[in-house]
Amino acid sequence: MLLKALENIKLVKLNEVVYLEASGPYTDVYLSNGEKITVTKHLKDFENKLEDTGFFRVHNSYIINTLKMKGIHKKDGLTVEMNNNTSLVISSRRKDDFMTFIENYLEI
């Protein structure tokens, strides 16, 4: 994945990305090594490019790499815990699609 950050351009492997977060007209990309890269693109641009790659938009503000999930918590709505110990809310509007995606692509 080519990331055009504010001050440079980085090449990042998809499996290094934990999740992406909308930040106004920018997107923050969080990597497995703890690095955060701010990119000059909207989250919607990433959603289109990451289709069919194991990434899923769980909220208006977040796209997650489903292979970097630790678990899903059902208390007080749905949240997903990522392997970097970040908990992200799954919107009620996207919950059913997300659960279907998980069952179809990740369940063994």
C-alpha positions in Angstrom: 0.0 0.0 0.0 1.4 3.4 -1.0 0.7 6.0 1.8 1.1 9.7 0.9 1.7 11.1 4.3 2.0 14.8 5.1 5.8 14.9 4.8 6.7 11.8 2.9 5.5 8.7 0.9 5.7 5.3 2.6 5.2 1.8 1.3 3.5 -0.4 3.8 2.4 -4.0 3.6 -1.3 -4.6 4.1 -0.6 -7.1 6.9 1.2 -4.4 8.9 -2.0 -2.3 9.0 -4.1 -2.8 12.2 -6.8 -0.2 11.5 -7.5 3.1 9.8 -9.3 6.1 11.5 -11.0 9.1 9.9 -9.5 12.4 11.0 -11.4 15.1 9.1 -10.0 15.3 5.6 -7.2 13.0 6.6 -6.9 9.3 7.6 -4.7 8.0 10.4 -3.2 4.6 9.6 -2.2 2.5 12.6 0.5 -0.1 12.1 1.5 -3.2 14.0 4.8 -1.6 15.1 2.8 1.2 16.9 3.5 3.8 14.2 0.7 6.1 13.1 0.8 7.6 9.6 -1.5 10.5 8.7 -2.5 10.4 5.1 -4.0 13.1 2.9 -7.0 11.0 1.8 -10.5 10.4 3.1 -11.4 7.1 4.7 -13.8 6.4 1.9 -10.9 6.3 -0.6 -9.4 3.5 1.5 -12.7 1.7 1.8 -13.0 1.4 -2.0 -9.3 0.2 -2.5 -9.4 -2.3 0.4 -12.5 -4.1 -0.7 -12.0 -7.9 -0.8 -8.7 -7.7 1.2 -10.0 -8.7 4.7 -10.5 -5.1 5.7 -14.0 -4.1 6.9 -15.5 -0.7 7.7 -17.0 -1.2 11.2 -17.9 2.5 11.8 -18.0 5.8 9.9 -14.7 6.5 11.5 -12.9 3.1 11.3 -11.8 0.4 8.9 -10.2 -2.6 10.5 -7.9 -5.4 9.4 -10.0 -8.4 10.5 -6.9 -10.5 10.7 -5.6 -8.2 13.4 -8.6 -8.7 15.7 -8.2 -10.2 19.2 -11.9 -10.5 19.9 -15.4 -9.1 19.8 -17.1 -7.8 23.0 -20.9 -7.8 23.1 -21.3 -5.8 26.3 -22.9 -2.4 25.8 -23.2 -2.9 22.0 -20.4 -4.4 20.0 -16.7 -3.5 20.2 -13.8 -5.1 18.5 -10.4 -5.4 20.3 -7.5 -5.2 18.0 -4.1 -6.9 18.6 -2.6 -3.5 19.5 -5.1 -3.4 22.5 -7.3 -0.7 21.0 -11.0 -1.2 21.4 -13.1 0.2 18.5 -16.9 0.6 18.4 -18.8 -1.3 15.8 -21.8 0.8 14.7 -25.2 -0.7 15.1 -25.9 0.1 11.4 -22.9 -2.1 10.3 -23.2 -4.8 13.0 -25.2 -7.3 11.0 -23.0 -7.0 7.9 -19.9 -7.3 10.0 -21.1 -10.4 11.8 -22.0 -12.0 8.4 -18.5 -11.1 7.0 -16.8 -12.6 10.1 -18.9 -15.8 9.8 -18.3 -16.2 6.1 -14.6 -15.3 5.9 -13.0 -16.0 9.3 -14.9 -18.8 10.9 -13.5 -22.3 10.7 
